[in-house]
Protein backbone atom coordinates (compact mmCIF):
# COMPACT_ATOMS: atom_id res chain seq x y z
CA UNK A 1 0.00 0.00 0.00
CA UNK A 2 1.19 3.52 -0.63
CA UNK A 3 0.99 4.79 2.95
CA UNK A 4 0.95 8.52 2.36
CA UNK A 5 0.24 10.70 5.39
CA UNK A 6 -2.16 13.02 3.62
CA UNK A 7 -3.24 15.20 6.59
CA UNK A 8 -6.91 14.28 6.37
CA UNK A 9 -7.52 13.31 9.96
CA UNK A 10 -10.99 14.47 10.87
CA UNK A 11 -11.57 15.91 14.31
CA UNK A 12 -14.02 14.01 16.45
CA UNK A 13 -16.01 17.22 16.88
CA UNK A 14 -16.46 17.55 13.14
CA UNK A 15 -17.62 13.96 12.87
CA UNK A 16 -20.09 14.49 15.67
CA UNK A 17 -21.35 17.68 14.06
CA UNK A 18 -22.12 15.83 10.84
CA UNK A 19 -23.98 13.14 12.73
CA UNK A 20 -25.92 15.73 14.75
CA UNK A 21 -26.77 17.54 11.55
CA UNK A 22 -28.80 14.48 10.61
CA UNK A 23 -31.60 15.73 12.84
CA UNK A 24 -31.52 19.29 11.56
CA UNK A 25 -33.45 18.52 8.37
CA UNK A 26 -36.87 18.60 9.97
CA UNK A 27 -38.64 18.72 6.64
CA UNK A 28 -36.65 15.96 4.96
CA UNK A 29 -38.33 12.64 4.16
CA UNK A 30 -37.40 9.61 6.26
CA UNK A 31 -35.41 11.69 8.76
CA UNK A 32 -32.49 10.09 10.57
CA UNK A 33 -34.68 10.17 13.68
CA UNK A 34 -36.68 7.45 11.94
CA UNK A 35 -33.57 5.34 11.33
CA UNK A 36 -32.79 3.08 14.26
CA UNK A 37 -29.84 1.23 12.74
CA UNK A 38 -27.23 1.78 10.03
CA UNK A 39 -25.99 -1.46 8.45
CA UNK A 40 -22.54 -1.74 6.91
CA UNK A 41 -20.31 -4.51 5.68
CA UNK A 42 -16.71 -5.21 6.53
CA UNK A 43 -14.35 -7.08 4.24
CA UNK A 44 -10.74 -8.15 4.27
CA UNK A 45 -10.37 -6.60 0.79
CA UNK A 46 -11.44 -3.27 2.35
CA UNK A 47 -8.82 -2.65 5.06
CA UNK A 48 -10.34 0.66 6.12
CA UNK A 49 -13.57 -1.11 7.06
CA UNK A 50 -11.66 -3.20 9.59
CA UNK A 51 -10.24 -0.10 11.28
CA UNK A 52 -13.65 1.58 11.24
CA UNK A 53 -15.28 -1.43 12.86
CA UNK A 54 -12.52 -1.87 15.42
CA UNK A 55 -12.26 1.79 16.48
CA UNK A 56 -16.01 2.39 16.72
CA UNK A 57 -15.91 5.86 15.16
CA UNK A 58 -19.33 5.54 13.58
CA UNK A 59 -20.92 4.08 16.71
CA UNK A 60 -19.56 7.04 18.68
CA UNK A 61 -20.87 9.57 16.16
CA UNK A 62 -24.37 8.12 15.98
CA UNK A 63 -24.83 7.26 19.65
CA UNK A 64 -26.29 10.67 20.60
CA UNK A 65 -29.10 10.08 18.09
CA UNK A 66 -29.80 6.60 19.40
CA UNK A 67 -28.79 5.05 16.06
CA UNK A 68 -27.06 1.70 16.30
CA UNK A 69 -24.54 0.22 13.86
CA UNK A 70 -24.69 -3.36 12.60
CA UNK A 71 -21.82 -5.07 10.76
CA UNK A 72 -21.96 -7.90 8.22
CA UNK A 73 -18.97 -9.57 6.59
CA UNK A 74 -18.78 -9.60 2.79
CA UNK A 75 -16.64 -12.36 1.30
CA UNK A 76 -16.49 -10.68 -2.12
CA UNK A 77 -18.00 -7.88 -4.18
CA UNK A 78 -20.69 -10.27 -5.32
CA UNK A 79 -21.84 -10.86 -1.74
CA UNK A 80 -21.76 -7.17 -0.82
CA UNK A 81 -23.84 -6.35 -3.89
CA UNK A 82 -26.28 -9.18 -3.15
CA UNK A 83 -26.71 -7.84 0.39
CA UNK A 84 -27.36 -4.34 -0.95
CA UNK A 85 -29.84 -5.55 -3.55
CA UNK A 86 -31.70 -7.58 -0.94
CA UNK A 87 -31.82 -4.72 1.54
CA UNK A 88 -29.73 -6.57 4.13
CA UNK A 89 -27.19 -3.73 4.37
CA UNK A 90 -27.20 -0.03 3.59
CA UNK A 91 -23.49 0.33 2.68
CA UNK A 92 -21.31 -2.28 0.99
CA UNK A 93 -17.73 -2.69 -0.25
CA UNK A 94 -17.15 -3.63 -3.87
CA UNK A 95 -14.92 -3.14 -6.85
CA UNK A 96 -15.98 -0.33 -9.14
CA UNK A 97 -16.53 -2.53 -12.19
CA UNK A 98 -18.54 -5.03 -10.14
CA UNK A 99 -20.75 -2.18 -8.96
CA UNK A 100 -21.25 -1.10 -12.57
CA UNK A 101 -22.34 -4.58 -13.61
CA UNK A 102 -24.72 -4.73 -10.67
CA UNK A 103 -26.29 -1.39 -11.55
CA UNK A 104 -26.68 -2.37 -15.21
CA UNK A 105 -28.43 -5.51 -13.98
CA UNK A 106 -30.91 -3.49 -11.94
CA UNK A 107 -29.26 -3.13 -8.53
CA UNK A 108 -30.12 0.47 -7.48
CA UNK A 109 -26.85 1.55 -5.89
CA UNK A 110 -24.61 4.60 -5.86
CA UNK A 111 -20.82 4.58 -5.42
CA UNK A 112 -20.08 7.38 -2.95
CA UNK A 113 -16.50 6.86 -1.70
CA UNK A 114 -13.22 5.29 -2.82
CA UNK A 115 -11.85 3.27 0.08
CA UNK A 116 -8.78 2.09 -1.85
CA UNK A 117 -6.92 2.02 -5.12
CA UNK A 118 -5.62 -1.55 -5.04
CA UNK A 119 -3.81 -4.01 -7.17
CA UNK A 120 -5.82 -6.73 -5.52
CA UNK A 121 -6.27 -9.17 -8.36
CA UNK A 122 -4.02 -11.07 -10.79
CA UNK A 123 -4.07 -14.44 -12.51
CA UNK A 124 -2.38 -17.10 -10.38
CA UNK A 125 -1.08 -20.61 -11.03
CA UNK A 126 1.14 -23.20 -9.38
CA UNK A 127 4.79 -23.31 -10.41
CA UNK A 128 4.52 -26.72 -12.04
CA UNK A 129 1.53 -26.11 -14.36
CA UNK A 130 3.58 -24.66 -17.21
CA UNK A 131 1.16 -21.74 -17.51
CA UNK A 132 3.19 -18.61 -18.23
CA UNK A 133 0.82 -16.36 -20.18
CA UNK A 134 -2.88 -15.81 -20.66
CA UNK A 135 -2.95 -17.72 -23.95
CA UNK A 136 -1.90 -20.83 -22.01
CA UNK A 137 -5.29 -20.84 -20.28
CA UNK A 138 -7.03 -22.25 -23.35
CA UNK A 139 -8.77 -25.46 -22.29
CA UNK A 140 -7.72 -25.00 -18.65
CA UNK A 141 -9.80 -24.99 -15.47
CA UNK A 142 -9.87 -21.57 -13.79
CA UNK A 143 -11.34 -20.82 -10.37
CA UNK A 144 -13.18 -17.49 -10.24
CA UNK A 145 -15.87 -15.68 -8.26
CA UNK A 146 -18.49 -14.44 -10.70
CA UNK A 147 -19.43 -10.77 -10.53
CA UNK A 148 -16.23 -9.59 -8.84
CA UNK A 149 -13.18 -7.63 -9.98
CA UNK A 150 -11.13 -10.84 -10.38
CA UNK A 151 -13.82 -12.20 -12.71
CA UNK A 152 -13.86 -8.98 -14.72
CA UNK A 153 -10.05 -8.95 -14.74
CA UNK A 154 -10.04 -12.51 -16.09
CA UNK A 155 -12.51 -11.67 -18.86
CA UNK A 156 -10.42 -8.69 -19.95
CA UNK A 157 -7.20 -10.73 -19.83
CA UNK A 158 -8.71 -13.48 -21.97
CA UNK A 159 -10.04 -10.90 -24.39
CA UNK A 160 -6.56 -9.41 -24.71
CA UNK A 161 -5.22 -12.84 -25.65
CA UNK A 162 -7.94 -13.41 -28.26
CA UNK A 163 -9.87 -15.78 -26.01
CA UNK A 164 -13.26 -15.80 -24.29
CA UNK A 165 -14.68 -17.52 -21.21
CA UNK A 166 -15.82 -20.33 -23.52
CA UNK A 167 -12.21 -21.17 -24.35
CA UNK A 168 -11.59 -22.22 -20.74
CA UNK A 169 -13.53 -24.03 -18.04
CA UNK A 170 -14.59 -21.59 -15.33
CA UNK A 171 -15.07 -23.15 -11.90
CA UNK A 172 -17.28 -20.82 -9.85
CA UNK A 173 -16.07 -20.57 -6.25
CA UNK A 174 -15.78 -17.89 -3.60
CA UNK A 175 -12.32 -16.36 -3.40
CA UNK A 176 -10.93 -18.40 -0.50
CA UNK A 177 -12.26 -21.62 -2.01
CA UNK A 178 -10.61 -20.72 -5.32
CA UNK A 179 -7.25 -20.56 -3.62
CA UNK A 180 -7.90 -23.93 -1.96
CA UNK A 181 -8.88 -25.46 -5.31
CA UNK A 182 -5.63 -24.20 -6.84
CA UNK A 183 -3.58 -25.61 -3.97
CA UNK A 184 -5.27 -29.00 -4.30
CA UNK A 185 -4.75 -29.16 -8.04
CA UNK A 186 -8.49 -29.10 -8.72
CA UNK A 187 -7.95 -26.14 -11.07
CA UNK A 188 -5.03 -24.99 -13.18
CA UNK A 189 -5.33 -21.29 -12.43
CA UNK A 190 -7.20 -18.87 -10.23
CA UNK A 191 -8.37 -15.29 -10.64
CA UNK A 192 -6.98 -14.27 -7.27
CA UNK A 193 -7.91 -11.67 -4.69
CA UNK A 194 -5.88 -10.30 -1.81
CA UNK A 195 -5.21 -11.19 0.93
CA UNK A 196 -5.72 -14.81 -0.20
CA UNK A 197 -3.61 -14.13 -3.29
CA UNK A 198 -0.75 -12.79 -1.18
CA UNK A 199 -0.97 -15.91 0.97
CA UNK A 200 -0.76 -18.12 -2.13
CA UNK A 201 2.38 -16.26 -3.22
CA UNK A 202 4.16 -16.40 0.11
CA UNK A 203 2.99 -19.67 1.58
CA UNK A 204 2.86 -21.81 -1.57
CA UNK A 205 5.20 -20.01 -3.98
CA UNK A 206 2.30 -19.69 -6.41
CA UNK A 207 2.99 -17.53 -9.43
CA UNK A 208 1.17 -14.34 -10.44
CA UNK A 209 1.67 -14.97 -14.14
CA UNK A 210 -0.46 -12.10 -15.39
CA UNK A 211 -0.66 -8.70 -13.71
CA UNK A 212 -2.13 -5.39 -14.86
CA UNK A 213 -2.58 -2.83 -12.07
CA UNK A 214 -4.52 -0.48 -14.35
CA UNK A 215 -7.19 -3.15 -14.93
CA UNK A 216 -7.91 -3.41 -11.20
CA UNK A 217 -10.89 -1.09 -10.72
CA UNK A 218 -11.10 0.94 -7.55
CA UNK A 219 -12.50 -0.24 -4.24
CA UNK A 220 -15.71 1.75 -3.77
CA UNK A 221 -18.25 2.10 -1.01
CA UNK A 222 -21.75 1.62 -2.38
CA UNK A 223 -25.00 2.74 -0.78
CA UNK A 224 -28.57 1.83 -1.58
CA UNK A 225 -29.96 4.65 -3.69
CA UNK A 226 -33.18 4.96 -1.71
CA UNK A 227 -31.24 5.14 1.57
CA UNK A 228 -28.97 7.90 0.26
CA UNK A 229 -31.91 9.91 -1.06
CA UNK A 230 -33.81 9.71 2.22
CA UNK A 231 -30.80 10.10 4.53
CA UNK A 232 -28.07 12.22 2.93
CA UNK A 233 -26.68 13.36 6.28
CA UNK A 234 -26.32 9.78 7.44
CA UNK A 235 -24.33 9.06 4.28
CA UNK A 236 -22.10 12.02 5.17
CA UNK A 237 -21.71 10.72 8.71
CA UNK A 238 -20.64 7.30 7.43
CA UNK A 239 -18.10 8.83 5.05
CA UNK A 240 -16.79 11.12 7.79
CA UNK A 241 -16.26 8.06 9.99
CA UNK A 242 -14.55 6.29 7.09
CA UNK A 243 -12.27 9.29 6.71
CA UNK A 244 -11.32 9.14 10.38
CA UNK A 245 -10.55 5.44 10.03
CA UNK A 246 -8.59 6.00 6.81
CA UNK A 247 -6.51 8.76 8.41
CA UNK A 248 -5.81 6.50 11.38
CA UNK A 249 -4.76 3.66 9.07
CA UNK A 250 -2.36 5.91 7.18
CA UNK A 251 -0.76 7.23 10.35
CA UNK A 252 -0.67 3.83 12.06
CA UNK A 253 0.33 1.22 9.46
CA UNK A 254 1.23 -1.33 12.11
CA UNK A 255 -2.25 -1.04 13.61
CA UNK A 256 -3.73 -1.50 10.15
CA UNK A 257 -1.63 -4.61 9.64
CA UNK A 258 -2.66 -5.94 13.06
CA UNK A 259 -6.34 -5.45 12.22
CA UNK A 260 -5.92 -7.40 8.97
CA UNK A 261 -3.95 -10.16 10.68
CA UNK A 262 -6.67 -10.49 13.33
CA UNK A 263 -9.46 -10.59 10.73
CA UNK A 264 -7.79 -12.98 8.29
CA UNK A 265 -5.68 -15.14 10.65
CA UNK A 266 -2.92 -14.78 8.06
CA UNK A 267 0.73 -14.16 9.01
CA UNK A 268 2.34 -10.73 9.01
CA UNK A 269 4.34 -11.21 5.76
CA UNK A 270 1.16 -12.03 3.83
CA UNK A 271 -0.66 -8.97 5.11
CA UNK A 272 2.41 -6.81 4.45
CA UNK A 273 2.28 -7.95 0.81
CA UNK A 274 -1.40 -6.98 0.57
CA UNK A 275 -0.76 -3.60 2.16
CA UNK A 276 2.15 -2.71 -0.10
CA UNK A 277 -0.08 -2.91 -3.18
CA UNK A 278 -3.06 -1.04 -1.69
CA UNK A 279 -3.20 2.76 -1.91
CA UNK A 280 -5.49 4.48 0.59
CA UNK A 281 -4.61 8.05 -0.34
CA UNK A 282 -7.39 9.00 -2.78
CA UNK A 283 -10.85 8.77 -1.18
CA UNK A 284 -12.81 11.25 -3.31
CA UNK A 285 -14.86 9.60 -6.02
CA UNK A 286 -15.22 11.20 -9.43
CA UNK A 287 -13.77 11.28 -12.95
CA UNK A 288 -10.72 9.12 -12.20
CA UNK A 289 -12.77 6.21 -10.90
CA UNK A 290 -15.44 6.78 -13.54
CA UNK A 291 -12.91 6.42 -16.35
CA UNK A 292 -11.43 3.20 -14.90
CA UNK A 293 -14.91 1.74 -14.48
CA UNK A 294 -16.03 2.89 -17.94
CA UNK A 295 -12.98 1.25 -19.55
CA UNK A 296 -13.83 -2.01 -17.81
CA UNK A 297 -17.45 -1.70 -18.90
CA UNK A 298 -16.52 -1.15 -22.54
CA UNK A 299 -14.21 -4.17 -22.47
CA UNK A 300 -16.98 -6.30 -20.96
CA UNK A 301 -19.41 -5.06 -23.60
CA UNK A 302 -16.96 -5.99 -26.34
CA UNK A 303 -16.62 -9.41 -24.75
CA UNK A 304 -20.41 -9.89 -24.79
CA UNK A 305 -20.83 -9.82 -21.00
CA UNK A 306 -22.76 -6.54 -21.13
CA UNK A 307 -25.51 -6.30 -23.79
CA UNK A 308 -24.44 -4.48 -26.93
CA UNK A 309 -27.23 -1.89 -26.62
CA UNK A 310 -26.20 -0.84 -23.09
CA UNK A 311 -25.16 2.79 -22.72
CA UNK A 312 -22.10 2.15 -20.58
CA UNK A 313 -21.27 5.83 -20.10
CA UNK A 314 -24.79 6.55 -18.86
CA UNK A 315 -24.59 3.61 -16.47
CA UNK A 316 -21.30 4.92 -15.09
CA UNK A 317 -22.78 8.40 -14.71
CA UNK A 318 -25.69 6.89 -12.82
CA UNK A 319 -23.39 4.94 -10.52
CA UNK A 320 -20.84 7.58 -9.49
CA UNK A 321 -22.18 10.10 -6.96
CA UNK A 322 -19.56 12.65 -5.83
CA UNK A 323 -21.91 14.84 -3.78
CA UNK A 324 -20.77 13.19 -0.53
CA UNK A 325 -17.03 13.53 -1.14
CA UNK A 326 -14.92 14.50 1.87
CA UNK A 327 -13.46 17.98 1.83
CA UNK A 328 -9.99 18.15 0.24
CA UNK A 329 -6.98 18.49 2.49
CA UNK A 330 -5.82 22.02 3.18
FENBEL-V217273 format. One record per backbone hydrogen bond with DSSP energy under -0.5 kcal/mol. NH is the residue of the N-H (numbers start at 1). CO is the residue of the C=O. If there is no record, write none. Layout:
BEGIN
nh={NH & NH}
co={CO & CO}
END
This chain:
BEGIN
nh={3 & 4 & 5 & 6 & 15 & 16 & 17 & 18 & 19 & 20 & 21 & 22 & 22 & 23 & 24 & 25 & 25 & 26 & 28 & 31 & 32 & 34 & 35 & 36 & 38 & 40 & 40 & 41 & 42 & 43 & 46 & 49 & 50 & 50 & 51 & 52 & 53 & 54 & 55 & 56 & 57 & 60 & 61 & 62 & 63 & 64 & 65 & 66 & 67 & 68 & 68 & 70 & 72 & 74 & 80 & 81 & 82 & 83 & 84 & 85 & 86 & 87 & 88 & 89 & 90 & 91 & 92 & 94 & 96 & 99 & 100 & 101 & 102 & 103 & 104 & 105 & 106 & 107 & 108 & 109 & 110 & 111 & 112 & 112 & 113 & 114 & 115 & 115 & 116 & 117 & 118 & 119 & 120 & 123 & 124 & 125 & 126 & 129 & 130 & 132 & 136 & 137 & 138 & 139 & 140 & 142 & 142 & 143 & 144 & 146 & 148 & 151 & 152 & 153 & 154 & 155 & 156 & 157 & 158 & 159 & 160 & 161 & 161 & 162 & 163 & 167 & 168 & 169 & 170 & 171 & 172 & 173 & 173 & 178 & 179 & 180 & 181 & 182 & 183 & 184 & 185 & 185 & 186 & 187 & 188 & 189 & 190 & 191 & 192 & 192 & 194 & 196 & 197 & 199 & 200 & 201 & 202 & 203 & 204 & 204 & 205 & 206 & 207 & 209 & 209 & 210 & 215 & 216 & 217 & 219 & 220 & 220 & 221 & 222 & 222 & 223 & 224 & 225 & 228 & 229 & 230 & 231 & 234 & 235 & 236 & 237 & 238 & 239 & 240 & 241 & 242 & 243 & 244 & 245 & 246 & 247 & 248 & 249 & 250 & 251 & 252 & 255 & 256 & 257 & 258 & 259 & 260 & 261 & 262 & 263 & 264 & 265 & 270 & 271 & 272 & 273 & 274 & 275 & 276 & 277 & 277 & 278 & 279 & 280 & 280 & 290 & 291 & 292 & 293 & 294 & 295 & 296 & 297 & 298 & 299 & 300 & 301 & 302 & 303 & 304 & 305 & 306 & 310 & 312 & 315 & 316 & 317 & 318 & 319 & 320 & 321 & 324 & 325}
co={1 & 2 & 3 & 4 & 11 & 12 & 13 & 14 & 15 & 16 & 17 & 18 & 19 & 20 & 21 & 21 & 22 & 24 & 25 & 28 & 22 & 31 & 32 & 34 & 68 & 38 & 70 & 91 & 72 & 46 & 43 & 46 & 46 & 47 & 47 & 48 & 49 & 50 & 51 & 52 & 52 & 56 & 57 & 58 & 59 & 60 & 62 & 63 & 62 & 36 & 66 & 38 & 40 & 42 & 76 & 77 & 78 & 79 & 80 & 81 & 82 & 84 & 83 & 83 & 39 & 39 & 222 & 220 & 218 & 95 & 96 & 97 & 98 & 99 & 100 & 101 & 103 & 102 & 106 & 107 & 223 & 319 & 110 & 221 & 221 & 283 & 113 & 219 & 219 & 279 & 116 & 277 & 118 & 210 & 190 & 207 & 188 & 126 & 127 & 130 & 133 & 134 & 135 & 167 & 137 & 140 & 169 & 189 & 171 & 144 & 145 & 145 & 148 & 149 & 150 & 151 & 152 & 153 & 154 & 155 & 156 & 157 & 158 & 159 & 158 & 164 & 165 & 140 & 168 & 142 & 170 & 144 & 171 & 174 & 175 & 176 & 177 & 178 & 179 & 180 & 181 & 182 & 181 & 181 & 141 & 141 & 124 & 143 & 122 & 190 & 120 & 193 & 193 & 195 & 196 & 197 & 198 & 199 & 199 & 200 & 201 & 200 & 125 & 123 & 207 & 123 & 212 & 213 & 215 & 116 & 94 & 218 & 113 & 92 & 220 & 110 & 90 & 108 & 224 & 225 & 226 & 227 & 231 & 231 & 232 & 233 & 234 & 235 & 236 & 237 & 238 & 239 & 240 & 241 & 242 & 243 & 244 & 245 & 246 & 247 & 248 & 252 & 252 & 253 & 254 & 255 & 256 & 257 & 258 & 259 & 260 & 261 & 267 & 267 & 268 & 269 & 270 & 271 & 272 & 273 & 274 & 275 & 117 & 2 & 278 & 286 & 287 & 288 & 289 & 290 & 291 & 292 & 293 & 294 & 295 & 296 & 297 & 298 & 299 & 301 & 300 & 300 & 307 & 310 & 311 & 312 & 313 & 314 & 315 & 316 & 111 & 321 & 322}
END
